[in-house]
């Protein structure tokens, strides 16, 4: 997909972070944009500010973990714009401690948003794109945590590894069909977002029991490392530029941080050489 002007983009997690950067990039490309997010106030602000900048946008409050919300997003997009050409399954959260200490609520919330959100997006929008018969593209946001191994962040990593595999399979299937729908998986490193503040959007029914958490030093070290990565991270606007460059080039893997590639290579070599992780 190389031409974007007057096409329609759908962005989940659009109220902040990478999603907001992607939405702004879509607007600069002359696209009509459907903004989706669970955070109503920030979503309304994003819609207002993009409209003030001259963009043609709508906003739809969406909990991507719910199939009916994503289906409603598709209906609203079609009602407003008549099509969907570019889908960013981007909404994501971070939760959990060690694999065994993470609560069922941590697993359910993270899997619901990070993985089921992508599943719902693909199941809802790809059939629509195929029926349109036009050039379209799907970008699923994973993470470098979906390409590497190591201690801590297990819940998050499980979801992101799954998104990478889902995306690879989807790309192969659409390619073998000769479909006009391209696929990319975005695997960013540290990006300056509010990911570490995800708890602000955790549903009441998935709040952790009192006393949940971990005092394990590995977890504390990992959290401090991630906090630093995020605080010093790449801007969402730069990530969005990289994503559009990749879409135009038809590139599947979008790795924003060159300095993470040795860790990806190490994991691949561990697998091929039969070495244990860590």
Secondary structure, DSSP 8 states (H G I E B T S, - for coil): ----TT-EEEEETTTSHHHHHHHHHHHHTT-EEEEEES-HHHHHHHHHHHHHTT--EEEEE--TTSHHHHHHHHHHHHHHHS---EEEE-------SSTTTS-HHHHHHHIIIIIHHHHHHHHHHHHHHHHHTS-EEEEEE--GGGT---SS-HHHHHHHHHHHHHHHHHHHHHHHHT-SEEEEEEE--SB-SSGGGGGGG--GGG---TT-S---HHHHHHHHHHHHHHHT-B-HHHHHHHHHHHHHHT-SEEE--GGGHHHHHHHHHHHHHT----
